[in-house]
Structures are given as C-alpha cells and as structure tokens.
Amino acid sequence: MSTQHGIYVHNFLAKPIVPRQTKTSTTVFRFRIRSSLCLTETNNSSKTMSPSKTLRKVQVVSPVPADIDIANSVQPIHISQIANDLNLTPNHYDLYGKYKAKVLLSVLDELKESKDGYYVVVGGITPTPLGEGKSTTTVGLCQALGAYLDKKVVTCVRQPSQGPTFGIKGGAAGGGYSQVIPMDEFNLHLTGDIHAITAANNLLAAAIDARIFHESTQSDKALFNRLCPPNKEGKRSFSDVMFSRLKKLGISKTNPDDLTPEEVNKFARLDIDQNSITWRRVMDINDRFLRKITVGQGPDEKGMVRETAFDISVASEIMAVLALTTSLADMRERLGKMVIGNSKSGDPVTADDLGVGGALTVLMKDAINPTLMQTLEGTPVLVHAGPFANIAHGNSSIVADRIALKLVGPGGYVVTEAGFGSDIGTEKFMNIKCRYSGLTPQCAIIVATIRALKMHGGGPAVAAGKPLDHAYLTENVALVEAGCENLARHIANTKAYGVNVIVAINKFSTDTEAELNAVRNASLAAGAYDAVISDHHAHGGRGAVDLGIAVQKACENVAQPLKFLYPLDAGIKEKIEAIAKSYGASGVEYSEQAEKQIEMYTKQGFSGLPICMAKTQYSFSDNAAAKGAPSGFILPIRDVRASIGAGFIYPLVGTMSTMPGLPTRPCFYDIDLDTTTGEVIGLS
C-alpha cells in the first residue's frame, strides 16, 4: 500500500500473462485485472468510493520503455465496461471492435438538463520540433484525477493525422505511462473519420471540376435538362438541395418548367471563376510534391487544364466543420455553406450550389459521433476531429466536449488539449471554439519543459532525429531562466481570457531540481495561479497527482467570465492586428493578394467571422528561428482565405504551407508488424 497526498492507493492483484522483452531489454508484464481500485480519503470525514470496474494501475518500469511496448504490455478493458462506468448503455454507442465505440449524439439529448462538470484546456509554450508533451500531460492529468483523486473525468483529444505519425513527430497518443490505448489503433485508422473527411473533401473537389467542364461544353437548355431531367411521366422536379440555390437567386418557383430562360441561365450556370477556386484535394500523408499540381491533362477533358494543389486532410474545411459543429442539422448546414470560390461576377459559390451538400453529410454521418477509448489506467477518452493548430484551429470537437461535460457532471472534469503553443492552440480554443460552443473553461494549463526553455534562452537548435546537444543534458539554470520569457508571455496571454493558469512542468530524467525550481519561480512571478512539476511520463497518474490537486483548486476558484481577445464586429484587419499584438508584433504587413481577399470577404458579408491564423508553431513571429519572446517585428500576411462553413477567416502568415513534407529519415523507418503476434512495433 502506498500513500500520496493523504490518499491511500490499494495496489491491484494482477496476474502476469506473458512476459515480453522490449527494445530496452526490460521485462514488461501484461496484466489482466482481477480486482478493482479502491480509494480511501484520510480526511476527517472518510469515505470509500464504490469499486470501479475499469480503473487500474500499471506496473512502472525504469528506464521507461518505448511507448508502443508499454501500450502493448497492457491488456485494454472491453470498451463496453468503460462506457458502463460513464452510465452509458449499449443504446448509447456503436461498437467498433473490442476497444473502440462511437458515442451517439442522442446522449446529448437525454442529458440536456444535466449540469456540466469543470472544463480544462491544455496548451503549451512554444515547442521544439520534438514536442513538449501536451498530449502526455493531458492523459497523465486525467489518470491522476480519475485513478488517484476519486474524480469523474473524461479526456477529450484529437485524432492524429497519419502525416506526423509517419513523418517527423510520430503519433499523438501521449507517451510513457500516460497514453491512450490501443495506441496503434488510435494513431492509425481509428474509426475512419479522417478517411470520411478525405472522401467528402475530394467528392466536392471532383464536383467543382466536373461542373466547370459540363458548363463549358453544353448550352443552357442541355445543362438544365440534365440537372432537372423529366421522369417517366415527363414531369420535372427539383432535388431538395436545389432549393437552397433557388432561394439564393430569389426564385420562389417550385416547378422547373415554370422558369424563364433568364432564370434557367442563372440557376444552371454557376460560372465559376477558376482563378478564384480555393478548394483543394486532400490526403492524410505528408507529400511535398503535391503542393502544386496540374489537373485536366487527359484527352477526354478537352483542354480543361488548371493548376491546383493538395492539402493534408486535417487542413480540410470539412475537418474544421466536424470540430465546430454542434449537431447533425448544424453540420448539414455548415457543409452546404462551404464556399469553394466565386462566380465570374464575384458571388460566392457554395457546396449546395453544386448540389453536393447532402452527399457530403451522408459521408460524414458516422464521423460526427466521437470515439470512446481508454487510458492505460482505465479512465475514459473521447477522440474526435483532428485539425492542426498551425494551419487550422487545432482543437477537438465541440460535441465531444459537450457530451463529456454532461457525463462527468458537477464536480467532474473534462480535460481537452489545444494544439502546439498557447499562442495558436489556446488562442483559437478561446476565440473560435468557445465562441461557437458557448462553453467556458475554468482552468488553462501551459505545458513547459526544461529542454524547450533552454532552447528559448539561447540554446543550440533542436532537430528531430538528431541527438540533443550537451547543453540540454546538463544543468544550466541561467539558460532556463533566460528562456522563461517565452513562458511568461504565454502566461500573460492566457490569463487575459479570465481563466486561472497553471504551468505544468513536464519532467525529464535529465532535469535538475535547481532548473525545475527556476521554472516554478518564474511562472509564479509571471502571474500563474500555480506551477507544478509533473512526472506522469515515468509514473502515469501517480506522477500527476500534484497537478490534479492544483487543477481542482484552480477550477473551484474562478469568478471571472470568459474574455475574448477581440469583438466579432471589428473589421478583419482589426482582428488580425489584435492577434498579432498578442504575438509581440508592432504591426502587420498585407500582401496585395491579402488586401484583395480582405476587401472581397468584407464585401461578401463575411467580416464578422473570427480569425484563424495559419502560422508557424515554432515562434511567436513568422520566423521559426526567432525564439524566446520576440517583439517589435512586422507580421506578414501573405494571403487570406475563408472557411465559411466552419465559420472563420484564415490569414496565411509568411510561408506557411498546408501540405507538410517528409524529412530525410521519416518515422516510418521504425514502424513494422510482428508477423507472429500481429503487434505493431516501432510506432511512437
């Protein structure tokens, strides 16, 4: 029996199944759970919680084995048991194998009168290319709250893209003893949501080029006859999706035969300006050679050649729609409103104008349901949506958060993660996601590492795939303190939203006590509510108990309403400049193309939307090499695009690309399959 923070934790009676050797030659046992965790508080009014069927402790090994080896060493609990602990019945979810289930939106309807739990968002300082452990911290904190602190908790995280999984960064299931499992299923296909997004996105792309082609080769009459063909009785009718276009055109007629020749022309011809098309095809793999392509070179396309490009799937507007939608009906409306470009007369052309909005919704009908999984220690996880934070809004879905908040109820906790540094992930969480959800977080966590702070203090460059410089492996308090200017700006920016800010110092084995204390002192001096050293990577939930206690106190002591960085009724430039100021910029420079787009979107009535900056994650500025807390720089806006269905304007800062490339040595070199056991190896 072990004690920590006045709580007694009874170890499991666990039966070893088969020992297996990890790459570090450390024996790890796989366990089946024979008894459940019981927590007893040792305060004046002691109580014993009812036994859980899912909470568990895993055997911790030192040194910490590879992530995939730890994940494979723990037998997941059948997902129906995880659901049962959340009071979900089989009517509330659809099983996807033994360890995943789709939670149905009907749960929200049933719980609409229930009160919400506490809402916590996890962001970070400006990261190194190695990542600073936000996902790991998110999972570790939830394991601490659920398995050690007797709290109902749900982790809400994004689905990883296969781009980073096979590229540089690796997967996003967390790491060490704070992971979502099964880790290989989480990092690969999961329940197919990203594949559904890819299919829907590319269906719309195909519809655009097909429509341009058919309009160029047919008369008004022929085009109209094919769009509204007569049935066997010789009668025509409009498809349901066509009525949105008719309404947009101010045509109230319901019989196609009643349209005048002028109305036939307006209805049948979208007259898309090819130079205005912003919709691109996508795939969920990093491929730099798809950043610029030419389509229509086949002999049957009759010379309809144009330049376009691929984006990575998680940059698709459909991914953003999935993350920001609030219901099936809302998703249908948002998908239909997506603007793909303009007509030659300057009017926006939508997915519903192309007649494809309903079909997109059909492809996405299962993807709207969040996927239920579990952590290593048996706490529940909702995985949903996966937009990047540097090229999209970088947060998991509103529907997953809403479901989770109802399931945990008052006194429970929902912890969600926002991508990359707080300057982009947390900023978009507050100004975009919370605006559409109407939800208010009580606590924001900023994850910091000694490694990243040394880099911001002037340390040598950190690169994926290369050994860390000696400066990162030996004590250097001065370097850490210099780098804390980056942390201080993140604290100030996040505090401005009216939430309590906690710094979670993600501990590494090479960190020294003096360095860790320097970060804690700097955090408190910068205005953090608390700063906590957390060792969840090496110890799982037990290593994050202090963090969990700090989060509880922070959530229970919030009195301020949520404050936004800018009002929606400000102009597009005013909102961009408010965000740039939070980065430390002294001004903004707009390219000729950006000026043109801002003028067009304002004229089209879209200036009231929030802003989603597409910017490097490696600096507050547009220059990834500018570390620390740069100030006085001019932020260059290269282009401005709009995701009207998702509901935001997104400026492209500097040379930001929406299709990553593969490095010289991608992660896929280490990934393989054990053909004897069927287990995935080398996934990180």
LODRENLUM-23728 format. One record per residue (C-alpha): residue in three letters; z, y, x. Coordinates in pm, whole numbers, padded with zeros to 5 digits, always signed. Layout:
// LODRENLUM-23728
ALAZYX
...
// end
This chain:
// LODRENLUM-23728
MET+00000+00000+00000
SER-00093+00344+00136
THR+00025+00688+00034
GLN-00152+01019+00042
HIS-00063+01346-00131
GLY+00212+01190-00342
ILE-00017+00923-00486
TYR+00022+00552-00425
VAL-00303+00362-00397
HIS-00291-00013-00452
ASN-00549-00199-00250
PHE-00792-00435-00416
LEU-00764-00808-00395
ALA-01112-00863-00268
LYS-01283-01189-00192
PRO-01519-01187+00106
ILE-01857-01336+00018
VAL-02079-01337+00324
PRO-02019-01151+00648
ARG-02330-00985+00784
GLN-02400-00816+01116
THR-02500-00450+01115
LYS-02706-00281+01382
THR-02382-00173+01550
SER-02270-00535+01571
THR-01979-00462+01338
THR-01897-00724+01079
VAL-01908-00588+00725
PHE-01797-00795+00430
ARG-01949-00794+00085
PHE-01688-00788-00188
ARG-01665-00889-00549
ILE-01389-00709-00729
ARG-01111-00930-00862
SER-00869-00664-00981
SER-00884-00301-01077
LEU-00746+00011-00915
CYS-00414+00141-01040
LEU-00288+00487-00955
THR+00072+00594-00999
GLU+00174+00957-00965
THR+00506+01014-00790
ASN+00599+01346-00951
ASN+00891+01391-01190
SER+00701+01250-01489
SER+00542+00938-01351
LYS+00277+00759-01550
THR+00041+00471-01495
MET-00320+00510-01596
SER-00494+00231-01782
PRO-00675-00005-01546
SER-01039+00080-01481
LYS-01295-00194-01463
THR-01509-00008-01212
LEU-01301+00197-00967
ARG-01269+00024-00632
LYS-01215+00073-00262
VAL-01449-00048+00006
GLN-01344-00177+00347
VAL-01388+00101+00602
VAL-01522+00001+00945
SER-01520+00211+01262
PRO-01755+00318+01409
VAL-01931+00389+01080
PRO-02228+00151+01039
ALA-02576+00258+00930
ASP-02596+00392+00573
ILE-02817+00110+00448
ASP-02584-00151+00600
ILE-02285-00001+00422
ALA-02479+00019+00097
ASN-02593-00342+00126
SER-02239-00458+00206
VAL-02103-00358-00135
GLN-02188-00555-00446
PRO-02268-00299-00720
ILE-02097-00334-01055
HIS-02322-00405-01353
ILE-02421-00067-01490
SER-02302-00161-01839
GLN-01944-00157-01703
ILE-01994+00192-01558
ALA-02129+00301-01897
ASN-01837+00142-02079
ASP-01588+00340-01867
LEU-01765+00654-01996
ASN-01725+00526-02353
LEU-02099+00466-02380
THR-02213+00171-02592
PRO-02541-00021-02549
ASN-02687+00202-02821
HIS-02648+00499-02588
TYR-02860+00372-02299
ASP-03158+00157-02198
LEU-03107-00083-01907
TYR-03341-00068-01607
GLY-03230-00384-01430
LYS-02866-00460-01345
TYR-02765-00139-01174
LYS-02953+00144-01348
ALA-02971+00266-01705
LYS-03132+00558-01884
VAL-02876+00753-02089
LEU-03034+00865-02416
LEU-03024+01225-02535
SER-02870+01110-02863
VAL-02539+01111-02672
LEU-02552+01491-02674
ASP-02596+01500-03049
GLU-02298+01272-03101
LEU-02075+01473-02866
LYS-02192+01824-02956
GLU-01850+01917-03097
SER-01665+01785-02790
LYS-01533+02028-02531
ASP-01666+02038-02176
GLY-01494+01949-01852
TYR-01486+02158-01535
TYR-01820+02240-01371
VAL-01853+02244-00990
VAL-02162+02320-00781
VAL-02201+02215-00416
GLY-02413+02431-00187
GLY-02410+02479+00187
ILE-02454+02705+00485
THR-02799+02747+00637
PRO-02867+02392+00760
THR-03005+02233+01072
PRO-03311+02006+01025
LEU-03063+01715+01020
GLY-02889+01834+00701
GLU-02519+01914+00680
GLY-02407+01655+00426
LYS-02410+01827+00086
SER-02501+01505-00095
THR-02242+01312+00107
THR-01978+01574+00027
THR-02072+01573-00342
VAL-02032+01196-00361
GLY-01717+01188-00146
LEU-01551+01455-00360
CYS-01630+01263-00678
GLN-01494+00941-00529
ALA-01174+01128-00442
LEU-01140+01278-00789
GLY-01212+00952-00968
ALA-01074+00675-00748
TYR-00777+00859-00596
LEU-00679+01154-00815
ASP-00697+00992-01158
LYS-00965+01228-01297
LYS-01265+01157-01514
VAL-01563+01259-01305
VAL-01942+01236-01307
THR-02166+01316-01012
CYS-02496+01487-01105
VAL-02760+01474-00832
ARG-03135+01498-00794
GLN-03373+01208-00746
PRO-03500+01207-00387
SER-03866+01263-00309
GLN-04040+00997-00103
GLY-04169+01279+00117
PRO-03843+01328+00311
THR-03747+00961+00268
PHE-04046+00852+00477
GLY-04079+01183+00667
ILE-03807+01361+00868
LYS-03485+01394+00672
GLY-03455+01047+00519
GLY-03301+00969+00182
ALA-03053+01166-00024
ALA-02802+00910-00150
GLY-02524+01055+00064
GLY-02410+00875+00374
GLY-02143+00667+00539
TYR-01878+00564+00286
SER-01984+00828+00033
GLN-02307+00702-00119
VAL-02487+00636-00444
ILE-02582+00269-00477
PRO-02804+00072-00480
MET-02918+00309-00209
ASP-03267+00165-00168
GLU-03340+00188-00541
PHE-03202+00543-00553
ASN-03423+00659-00265
LEU-03744+00486-00370
HIS-03888+00445-00721
LEU-03562+00465-00920
THR-03673+00454-01287
GLY-04017+00602-01226
ASP-03951+00965-01325
ILE-04137+01115-01028
HIS-04429+00880-01092
ALA-04437+01002-01454
ILE-04442+01362-01330
THR-04723+01281-01088
ALA-04929+01118-01365
ALA-04871+01405-01608
ASN-04946+01671-01347
ASN-05270+01504-01242
LEU-05379+01445-01602
LEU-05359+01821-01653
ALA-05550+01881-01327
ALA-05823+01642-01441
ALA-05837+01814-01780
ILE-05894+02154-01614
ASP-06193+02043-01407
ALA-06338+01836-01692
ARG-06320+02132-01929
ILE-06492+02364-01682
PHE-06762+02103-01631
HIS-06826+02042-02002
GLU-06827+02411-02090
SER-07086+02475-01819
THR-07325+02209-01948
GLN-07305+02248-02328
SER-07385+02504-02596
ASP-07112+02641-02824
LYS-07227+02417-03108
ALA-07238+02100-02898
LEU-06900+02175-02744
PHE-06741+02243-03083
ASN-06894+01927-03233
ARG-06737+01717-02960
LEU-06399+01890-02984
CYS-06391+01851-03364
PRO-06613+01552-03443
PRO-06673+01453-03808
ASN-06509+01134-03936
LYS-06689+00854-04122
GLU-06690+01066-04438
GLY-06845+01356-04248
LYS-06530+01573-04257
ARG-06394+01757-03957
SER-06030+01830-03874
PHE-05832+01999-03603
SER-05596+01795-03387
ASP-05236+01910-03419
VAL-05237+02051-03066
MET-05535+02275-03154
PHE-05335+02483-03399
SER-05143+02649-03115
ARG-05472+02779-02975
LEU-05591+02888-03319
LYS-05267+03080-03368
LYS-05301+03238-03024
LEU-05651+03356-03121
GLY-05530+03491-03455
ILE-05734+03238-03654
SER-05547+03112-03962
LYS-05819+02878-04090
THR-05738+02506-04109
ASN-06088+02367-04174
PRO-06318+02360-03870
ASP-06623+02411-04093
ASP-06486+02750-04203
LEU-06501+02903-03856
THR-06763+03170-03795
PRO-06996+03140-03492
GLU-06784+03403-03316
GLU-06465+03209-03390
VAL-06630+02885-03275
ASN-06710+03052-02943
LYS-06355+03187-02898
PHE-06198+02853-02991
ALA-06424+02617-02796
ARG-06468+02815-02476
LEU-06167+02863-02253
ASP-06399+03029-02000
ILE-06161+02953-01712
ASP-06193+03172-01405
GLN-06200+02915-01126
ASN-06064+03166-00875
SER-05751+03211-01087
ILE-05655+02842-01112
THR-05304+02786-00975
TRP-05262+02425-01094
ARG-05295+02168-00816
ARG-05290+01792-00796
VAL-04974+01631-00655
MET-04849+01321-00480
ASP-04499+01226-00367
ILE-04581+01180+00001
ASN-04592+01430+00288
ASP-04960+01473+00377
ARG-05066+01786+00565
PHE-05436+01703+00527
LEU-05418+01762+00154
ARG-05311+02126+00191
LYS-05673+02228+00138
ILE-05940+02007-00018
THR-06273+02033-00197
VAL-06335+01861-00531
GLY-06653+01800-00730
GLN-06876+01681-00445
GLY-07002+01372-00633
PRO-07364+01377-00751
ASP-07261+01347-01118
GLU-07053+01668-01103
LYS-07375+01874-01087
GLY-07259+02110-00814
MET-06925+02198-00975
VAL-06757+02223-00635
ARG-06437+02419-00577
GLU-06159+02441-00320
THR-05809+02339-00423
ALA-05508+02161-00272
PHE-05235+01907-00329
ASP-04866+01990-00360
ILE-04584+01740-00321
SER-04486+01601-00663
VAL-04140+01757-00665
ALA-04305+02101-00639
SER-04492+02042-00966
GLU-04404+02276-01251
ILE-04354+01964-01462
MET-04061+01871-01237
ALA-03913+02216-01297
VAL-03969+02178-01671
LEU-03782+01846-01665
ALA-03493+02002-01478
LEU-03464+02310-01700
THR-03538+02165-02042
THR-03261+02132-02300
SER-03414+01884-02548
LEU-03724+01679-02624
ALA-03858+01954-02851
ASP-03789+02215-02583
MET-03972+02004-02324
ARG-04274+01972-02554
GLU-04284+02348-02599
ARG-04244+02417-02227
LEU-04515+02169-02126
GLY-04759+02323-02372
LYS-04683+02677-02247
MET-04758+02598-01880
VAL-05023+02840-01752
ILE-05290+02691-01526
GLY-05489+03007-01463
ASN-05671+03279-01653
SER-05987+03317-01853
LYS-06256+03544-01711
SER-06128+03814-01945
GLY-05780+03787-01789
ASP-05596+03594-02061
PRO-05359+03313-01954
VAL-05487+02959-02020
THR-05221+02703-02112
ALA-05190+02325-02127
ASP-05202+02348-02507
ASP-05525+02549-02483
LEU-05663+02245-02301
GLY-05526+02018-02575
VAL-05312+01815-02335
GLY-04954+01934-02405
GLY-04875+01646-02640
ALA-05013+01385-02400
LEU-04801+01528-02117
THR-04493+01495-02336
VAL-04577+01130-02409
LEU-04597+01062-02036
MET-04260+01233-01990
LYS-04074+01095-02294
ASP-03866+00845-02092
ALA-03828+01071-01789
ILE-03622+01319-01993
ASN-03334+01069-02006
PRO-03102+01084-01699
THR-03047+00768-01494
LEU-02693+00631-01471
MET-02589+00483-01135
GLN-02264+00447-00937
THR-02100+00543-00609
LEU-01965+00297-00352
GLU-01622+00338-00513
GLY-01743+00282-00869
THR-01749+00638-01004
PRO-02043+00722-01234
VAL-02352+00915-01123
LEU-02627+01076-01330
VAL-02952+01110-01134
HIS-03212+01337-01284
ALA-03502+01555-01168
GLY-03569+01641-00805
PRO-03713+01987-00740
PHE-03690+02106-00378
ALA-03485+02422-00328
ASN-03717+02579-00071
ILE-04033+02554-00288
ALA-03878+02516-00635
HIS-03538+02582-00794
GLY-03360+02291-00623
ASN-03118+02160-00885
SER-03074+01850-01100
SER-03127+01871-01474
ILE-02954+02072-01742
VAL-02949+01774-01979
ALA-02769+01554-01721
ASP-02505+01823-01663
ARG-02454+01876-02035
ILE-02418+01505-02105
ALA-02176+01466-01813
LEU-01961+01763-01920
LYS-01919+01613-02267
LEU-01846+01265-02131
VAL-01567+01377-01896
GLY-01419+01617-02150
PRO-01140+01871-02091
GLY-00967+01812-01758
GLY-01258+01607-01627
TYR-01503+01715-01357
VAL-01880+01733-01324
VAL-01995+01794-00967
THR-02359+01883-00912
GLU-02543+01961-00590
ALA-02778+02254-00524
GLY-03040+02211-00253
PHE-03024+02345+00103
GLY-02821+02661+00177
SER-02641+02866-00086
ASP-02893+03148-00035
ILE-03157+02944-00218
GLY-03000+02641-00393
THR-02685+02805-00529
GLU-02863+03134-00598
LYS-03118+02953-00817
PHE-02843+02746-00978
MET-02671+03066-01091
ASN-02965+03290-01174
ILE-03206+03033-01320
LYS-03029+02712-01420
CYS-02712+02868-01563
ARG-02917+03129-01747
TYR-03109+02858-01933
SER-02817+02617-01979
GLY-02556+02872-02082
LEU-02307+02681-01865
THR-02059+02849-01632
PRO-01924+02686-01314
GLN-01558+02731-01227
CYS-01595+02647-00858
ALA-01866+02663-00592
ILE-01837+02461-00271
ILE-02007+02559+00054
VAL-02050+02268+00294
ALA-02029+02361+00661
THR-02046+02162+00983
ILE-01938+02247+01336
ARG-02286+02144+01450
ALA-02467+02395+01229
LEU-02222+02675+01305
LYS-02272+02623+01679
MET-02647+02650+01622
HIS-02598+02978+01432
GLY-02368+03101+01708
GLY-02649+03077+01963
GLY-02654+02707+02048
PRO-02971+02525+02155
ALA-03231+02431+01895
VAL-03158+02123+01685
ALA-03455+01899+01610
ALA-03484+01580+01409
GLY-03548+01273+01623
LYS-03413+01433+01941
PRO-03066+01382+02094
LEU-02820+01665+02036
ASP-02762+01898+02328
HIS-02435+01865+02519
ALA-02316+02191+02356
TYR-02286+02012+02022
LEU-02084+01723+02160
THR-01814+01915+02349
GLU-01562+02174+02238
ASN-01683+02535+02226
VAL-01469+02742+01992
ALA-01641+03068+02084
LEU-01980+02930+01979
VAL-01835+02812+01648
GLU-01671+03148+01579
ALA-01996+03331+01652
GLY-02179+03108+01407
CYS-01929+03176+01130
GLU-02117+03497+01048
ASN-02366+03273+00867
LEU-02084+03109+00671
ALA-01929+03447+00589
ARG-02247+03575+00429
HIS-02278+03260+00217
ILE-01918+03303+00103
ALA-01973+03669+00011
ASN-02296+03594-00177
THR-02141+03308-00373
LYS-01819+03495-00456
ALA-02031+03769-00612
TYR-02108+03535-00904
GLY-01741+03539-01005
VAL-01654+03180-00909
ASN-01387+03051-00673
VAL-01546+02948-00344
ILE-01421+02654-00139
VAL-01554+02574+00207
ALA-01577+02200+00271
ILE-01584+02140+00645
ASN-01775+01814+00680
LYS-01603+01650+00976
PHE-01791+01470+01253
SER-01632+01247+01516
THR-01713+01498+01793
ASP-01539+01790+01621
THR-01213+01909+01774
GLU-00903+02039+01597
ALA-00948+02383+01751
GLU-01306+02407+01625
LEU-01213+02289+01275
ASN-00923+02537+01256
ALA-01154+02817+01370
VAL-01384+02748+01074
ARG-01095+02730+00831
ASN-00953+03061+00952
ALA-01293+03232+00940
SER-01354+03101+00587
LEU-01027+03238+00454
ALA-01084+03569+00630
ALA-01425+03593+00461
GLY-01268+03552+00118
ALA-01291+03180+00043
TYR-01040+03052-00212
ASP-00969+02766+00027
ALA-01122+02584+00323
VAL-01068+02211+00360
ILE-01150+01963+00634
SER-01309+01659+00474
ASP-01367+01318+00632
HIS-01543+01143+00344
HIS-01830+01013+00558
ALA-01593+00793+00757
HIS-01333+00724+00488
GLY-01502+00763+00149
GLY-01298+00914-00133
ARG-00973+00892+00062
GLY-01118+01131+00319
ALA-01191+01392+00049
VAL-00857+01390-00136
ASP-00756+01730+00009
LEU-01090+01869-00105
GLY-01038+01722-00451
ILE-00695+01885-00483
ALA-00838+02221-00374
VAL-01118+02192-00632
GLN-00866+02117-00907
LYS-00667+02430-00823
ALA-00981+02643-00799
CYS-01109+02526-01138
GLU-00775+02587-01306
ASN-00754+02944-01177
VAL-01079+03110-01281
ALA-01066+03407-01516
GLN-01392+03591-01444
PRO-01715+03548-01642
LEU-02031+03445-01457
LYS-02207+03742-01296
PHE-02581+03733-01228
LEU-02750+03888-00926
TYR-02999+04084-01138
PRO-03071+04161-01505
LEU-03373+03989-01660
ASP-03510+04314-01797
ALA-03556+04452-01445
GLY-03910+04454-01309
ILE-04046+04169-01097
LYS-04021+04375-00778
GLU-03666+04490-00857
LYS-03552+04130-00899
ILE-03728+04016-00580
GLU-03566+04301-00389
ALA-03218+04220-00524
ILE-03251+03868-00387
ALA-03395+03993-00058
LYS-03097+04225-00019
SER-02863+03926-00054
TYR-03051+03766+00237
GLY-02979+04073+00452
ALA-03327+04227+00425
SER-03368+04604+00438
GLY-03691+04594+00241
VAL-03978+04385+00103
GLU-04345+04394+00201
TYR-04603+04271-00052
SER-04949+04147+00040
GLU-05249+04272-00155
GLN-05262+03936-00335
ALA-04893+03957-00426
GLU-04937+04310-00563
LYS-05230+04193-00774
GLN-05037+03897-00915
ILE-04728+04104-00997
GLU-04945+04353-01185
MET-05119+04073-01376
TYR-04798+03888-01473
THR-04641+04214-01586
LYS-04946+04294-01797
GLN-04936+03943-01949
GLY-04574+03992-02055
PHE-04403+03761-01805
SER-04198+04018-01613
GLY-03878+03924-01799
LEU-03853+03584-01631
PRO-03605+03504-01350
ILE-03724+03477-00989
CYS-03751+03156-00784
MET-03812+03238-00418
ALA-04013+02990-00212
LYS-03863+03044+00132
THR-03770+02856+00448
GLN-03433+02684+00423
TYR-03360+02735+00792
SER-03281+03107+00789
PHE-03176+03389+00558
SER-03503+03552+00661
ASP-03864+03430+00651
ASN-03839+03340+01022
ALA-03690+02991+01058
ALA-03587+03072+01416
ALA-03367+03365+01309
LYS-03023+03204+01296
GLY-02681+03341+01213
ALA-02686+03629+00963
PRO-02995+03837+01041
SER-03014+04181+00881
GLY-03244+04480+00869
PHE-03560+04269+00851
ILE-03854+04318+00614
LEU-03914+04018+00385
PRO-04289+03949+00350
ILE-04417+03825+00011
ARG-04748+03650+00071
ASP-04827+03556-00288
VAL-04664+03545-00630
ARG-04718+03262-00878
ALA-04575+03182-01218
SER-04429+02872-01377
ILE-04436+02996-01734
GLY-04345+02663-01893
ALA-04050+02616-01661
GLY-03961+02979-01707
PHE-03972+03162-01372
ILE-04186+03369-01136
TYR-04202+03233-00783
PRO-04289+03454-00486
LEU-04403+03277-00169
VAL-04221+03416+00133
GLY-04410+03418+00462
THR-04596+03098+00544
MET-04401+02866+00311
SER-04606+02553+00230
THR-04578+02347-00089
MET-04703+02030+00082
PRO-04496+01914+00383
GLY-04650+01723+00672
LEU-04538+01416+00864
PRO-04380+01453+01211
THR-04486+01261+01521
ARG-04225+00994+01451
PRO-04155+00971+01079
CYS-03862+00780+00929
PHE-04096+00504+00818
TYR-04093+00358+01171
ASP-03743+00226+01100
ILE-03797+00102+00743
ASP-03878-00261+00672
LEU-03789-00552+00448
ASP-03581-00856+00543
THR-03815-01117+00400
THR-03540-01380+00400
THR-03283-01186+00195
GLY-03515-00934+00028
GLU-03295-00648+00150
VAL-03437-00315+00264
ILE-03344-00228+00622
GLY-03363+00096+00820
LEU-03350+00331+00522
SER-03133+00636+00594
// end
